[in-house]
Amino acid sequence: MIQFSFYASGGSGADGLSLTALDSSRMSGFVGELGGGLGYKGLPGWSVEIDTYYNAEYADPTPQDHVSFHLDGNVQTPLLWAALPEMEDGAWHEMSVSVTGSTVLVDVDGVNYINGTVSGITAFPAYVGFSASTGALTNSHLIDALEVTRSVCEGG
């Protein structure tokens, strides 16, 4: 399980942030596409994004802030997603992510938003990290209190 606090605010607003488990056996770099790609587009592994800006060209599932789960940097195809309340509110938010076998659990501020199954998740050696982007706008995206309590790339 991965737990952390995040902050997204302080600017003109956009685009969001992501937690990515980058498959080190298939990677060719550490940086994905910026802007609506949130810095993980095109990277192998899985990502959980907090998206705070609607990008129609990236096929965002809703104009609301949302959390979503993606495989292999495919930002246009969220495999699981849920709408969130406003995240660019100047407050710190708590998030926990667990990917065990094919089960994905994501809680934000103590509320479970994603509890689903994704086929195609396999175990892999990983680098775990964060990315964020703003496109042509501005914002601060901060991470604090990171805690990893067990293996995060268990396959099933």
ZAVOLO-975933 format. One record per residue (C-alpha): x, y, z. Coordinates in nm, 4 decimals. Example, Ala and Ser with C-alpha at 12.3 -4.5 7.8 and 13.67 -1.06 7.14 Angstrom:
! ZAVOLO-975933
ATOM         x         y         z
ATOM    1.2300   -0.4500    0.7800
ATOM    1.3670   -0.1060    0.7140
//
This chain:
! ZAVOLO-975933
ATOM         x         y         z
ATOM    0.0000    0.0000    0.0000
ATOM    0.1129    0.3537   -0.0764
ATOM   -0.0126    0.6416    0.1350
ATOM    0.0674    1.0097    0.0968
ATOM   -0.0676    1.3607    0.1217
ATOM   -0.1072    1.5865   -0.1799
ATOM   -0.1807    1.9505   -0.2445
ATOM   -0.2959    2.0963   -0.5783
ATOM   -0.3685    2.4690   -0.5754
ATOM   -0.2156    2.8151   -0.5786
ATOM   -0.2263    2.8925   -0.9496
ATOM   -0.4600    2.9372   -1.2413
ATOM   -0.5496    2.5677   -1.2207
ATOM   -0.4501    2.2550   -1.4152
ATOM   -0.3801    1.9701   -1.4947
ATOM   -0.3223    1.7304   -1.2084
ATOM   -0.0793    1.4809   -1.0613
ATOM   -0.0091    1.1105   -1.0785
ATOM    0.1419    0.8265   -0.8820
ATOM    0.3129    0.5815   -1.1177
ATOM    0.4673    0.2393   -1.0689
ATOM    0.7063    0.2465   -1.3658
ATOM    0.7940   -0.0984   -1.5042
ATOM    1.1738   -0.0822   -1.4963
ATOM    1.2082   -0.3884   -1.7241
ATOM    1.0305   -0.2071   -2.0116
ATOM    1.1110    0.1585   -1.9550
ATOM    1.3203    0.3772   -2.1828
ATOM    1.3045    0.6919   -1.9684
ATOM    1.1451    0.8553   -1.6680
ATOM    0.9406    1.1345   -1.8314
ATOM    0.6135    1.0958   -2.0166
ATOM    0.4108    1.3564   -2.2043
ATOM    0.3427    1.6845   -2.0245
ATOM    0.0202    1.8883   -2.0055
ATOM   -0.2820    1.6595   -2.0086
ATOM   -0.0429    1.3614   -2.0183
ATOM    0.0410    1.4466   -1.6542
ATOM    0.4008    1.3387   -1.7055
ATOM    0.3215    0.9651   -1.7285
ATOM    0.1635    0.9340   -2.0759
ATOM    0.3503    0.6657   -2.2699
ATOM    0.5345    0.5150   -1.9712
ATOM    0.5022    0.1398   -1.8995
ATOM    0.3447    0.0272   -1.5727
ATOM    0.0383    0.1569   -1.3925
ATOM   -0.0656    0.5044   -1.2832
ATOM   -0.3270    0.6592   -1.0596
ATOM   -0.4068    1.0172   -1.1502
ATOM   -0.5783    1.3027   -0.9724
ATOM   -0.7019    1.5036   -1.2691
ATOM   -0.8129    1.8591   -1.1914
ATOM   -0.8599    1.9982   -1.5433
ATOM   -1.0926    1.8755   -1.8170
ATOM   -0.9086    1.7871   -2.1380
ATOM   -1.1484    1.6693   -2.4100
ATOM   -0.8538    1.5748   -2.6346
ATOM   -0.7379    1.3287   -2.3666
ATOM   -1.0885    1.1782   -2.3409
ATOM   -1.1276    1.2683   -1.9737
ATOM   -1.4274    1.0685   -1.8474
ATOM   -1.5871    1.3703   -1.6767
ATOM   -1.5404    1.7480   -1.6588
ATOM   -1.5256    1.7132   -1.2787
ATOM   -1.2065    1.6516   -1.0844
ATOM   -1.1542    1.2775   -1.0847
ATOM   -0.9282    0.9910   -0.9832
ATOM   -0.8493    0.7228   -1.2396
ATOM   -0.6359    0.4126   -1.2920
ATOM   -0.4381    0.3578   -1.6146
ATOM   -0.2066    0.0939   -1.7599
ATOM    0.1031    0.1640   -1.9684
ATOM    0.0661    0.5408   -1.9826
ATOM   -0.2584    0.5330   -2.1767
ATOM   -0.4203    0.8529   -2.0435
ATOM   -0.7061    0.8311   -2.2948
ATOM   -0.8335    0.5024   -2.1511
ATOM   -0.9013    0.5068   -1.7779
ATOM   -0.9717    0.1486   -1.6731
ATOM   -1.1327    0.2596   -1.3462
ATOM   -1.2383    0.6102   -1.2473
ATOM   -1.4569    0.8115   -1.0116
ATOM   -1.5531    1.1771   -0.9830
ATOM   -1.4026    1.3663   -0.6896
ATOM   -1.5042    1.6814   -0.5061
ATOM   -1.2939    1.9912   -0.5803
ATOM   -0.9267    1.9061   -0.5168
ATOM   -0.7741    2.2491   -0.5997
ATOM   -0.9131    2.3924   -0.2773
ATOM   -0.5948    2.5026   -0.1012
ATOM   -0.6090    2.2055    0.1382
ATOM   -0.3939    1.8967    0.1849
ATOM   -0.5637    1.5689    0.0918
ATOM   -0.4791    1.2137    0.2010
ATOM   -0.4581    0.9324   -0.0540
ATOM   -0.3970    0.5591   -0.0301
ATOM   -0.3435    0.3204   -0.3217
ATOM   -0.3313   -0.0585   -0.3143
ATOM   -0.2801   -0.2762   -0.6228
ATOM   -0.2860   -0.6439   -0.5285
ATOM   -0.3248   -0.8994   -0.8037
ATOM   -0.5920   -0.7536   -1.0291
ATOM   -0.7626   -0.5569   -0.7489
ATOM   -0.7193   -0.1797   -0.7322
ATOM   -0.8250    0.0212   -0.4272
ATOM   -0.7939    0.3994   -0.4069
ATOM   -0.9098    0.6135   -0.1148
ATOM   -0.9003    0.9931   -0.1012
ATOM   -0.9579    1.1666    0.2319
ATOM   -1.0780    0.8402    0.3864
ATOM   -1.3429    0.7748    0.1192
ATOM   -1.3101    0.4755   -0.1126
ATOM   -1.3446    0.5994   -0.4714
ATOM   -1.2008    0.3053   -0.6650
ATOM   -1.2549   -0.0599   -0.5754
ATOM   -1.2324   -0.2640   -0.8909
ATOM   -1.0619   -0.5336   -1.0901
ATOM   -0.8331   -0.4767   -1.3882
ATOM   -0.7189   -0.7680   -1.6014
ATOM   -0.3687   -0.7489   -1.7421
ATOM   -0.1894   -0.6348   -1.4280
ATOM    0.1241   -0.8421   -1.3786
ATOM    0.4078   -0.8248   -1.1287
ATOM    0.7085   -0.6201   -1.2389
ATOM    1.0189   -0.4560   -1.0933
ATOM    0.9280   -0.0910   -1.0472
ATOM    1.0312    0.2602   -0.9692
ATOM    0.7507    0.4368   -0.7866
ATOM    0.7229    0.8104   -0.8326
ATOM    0.5059    1.1137   -0.8869
ATOM    0.4541    1.3500   -1.1758
ATOM    0.2381    1.6561   -1.2328
ATOM    0.1768    1.9107   -1.5039
ATOM   -0.0095    2.2300   -1.5800
ATOM    0.0021    2.2715   -1.9572
ATOM   -0.0240    2.6447   -2.0337
ATOM   -0.1706    2.7233   -1.6891
ATOM   -0.0099    2.7218   -1.3423
ATOM   -0.0503    2.5374   -1.0140
ATOM    0.1476    2.3921   -0.7281
ATOM    0.1446    2.0143   -0.6922
ATOM    0.3031    1.8983   -0.3677
ATOM    0.3511    1.5540   -0.2082
ATOM    0.4166    1.4888    0.1611
ATOM    0.4148    1.2062    0.4164
ATOM    0.4872    0.9259    0.1679
ATOM    0.4613    0.5788    0.3197
ATOM    0.5047    0.2492    0.1343
ATOM    0.4003   -0.0384    0.3584
ATOM    0.4436   -0.3402    0.1269
ATOM    0.5251   -0.4422   -0.2274
ATOM    0.3195   -0.2297   -0.4644
ATOM    0.3613   -0.4187   -0.7913
ATOM    0.2256   -0.7594   -0.7004
ATOM    0.0841   -0.9399   -0.9989
ATOM   -0.2036   -1.1769   -1.0192
//
